């Protein structure tokens, strides 16, 4: 059955260190296909990189295999991470194990579905605007998006580098946290990673797995009204029941307001597309990936390569991102989006003066049916309303199964202050 779900683009193995002990020894891990694996093709779900074999592995892959985990394959994804359903992949859509007529979410859909289908103990996704949390929610598994700078992006093919982090996906909070323990920490290859001993209030010896103790007694949970407005009623009911259950376990809940999140999706898409238009300029047919046969000059070869290599959604974003950055429009779009990003960040900072963690639906909708949102990009973008604010503010967040509605998984999102993954993990472990 799993073969029909189209989970993997490439099924090849990198053996974990057989001498390792610890929680990841002998675990299997499925790796999103935008994370480099030495000697194994890394396509980003794109025709452009269909034959690209990286000469080195990402830092996260090395850390996991050193800890004893075995890579079992490269998972399907929206092309270059651009999507919310895994339908923009050049390798066909992945199906949701909970209902094969529905999407698994995206863009790390193959990763979350591989864990949900029992094809891997763990998976890696990348989360630029929700791509770990959305598929975790739609597939009924756990996903953690770390604080920006906690996990190395070395070897991750960039989509929008100021927003994204690699994050673990697993069946339980404790397993995801144990993977994060191994992945986290300064990497000399990624200058944006932080040494936790130099971060105010962070504990360099923290064990995220140990924080999965389910103890929420006395924890204050903020419930932002804006992240429930407009959400599907069946999602809201399921998430509210999970929050009531946290209360029953001794947490205090309080309504809060994050007024600027209403601008988050718009700001996110301007910034993400602007960064993408710059990051994807490297795919010129000369340095990486496929090149169209052309007897024209360099400009023609560049244009033909990109015409053939990129899918429709990627082209749309390169065009819109280039437009948003161009002279005359830069102030009108890009700078306004940066202002909104600062407001969103400030709203969260204000909220965390009063609460320990913030709870909401991960996705405002139930998993789409296959094909339902593919021709309606705006509808797809709006589904990211609750996840994108977290990336704009560079905060840690988890999606944890809250229950089901109509037999479909519903995810609860928990957001914490910067570098306080422990509180996110603790609260998430109480939801399970
Ligand atoms: N759906 C969002 C987008 O298309 C998020 C994707 C991601 O996190 N990679 O940009």
Boltz pocket constraint, residues with backbone or C-beta under 6 A from the ligand:
constraints:
  - pocket:
      binder: B
      contacts: [[A, 80], [A, 81], [A, 82], [A, 83], [A, 84], [A, 106], [A, 107], [A, 126], [A, 127], [A, 128], [A, 129], [A, 130], [A, 131], [A, 132], [A, 159], [A, 272], [A, 380], [A, 384]]
      max_distance: 6.0
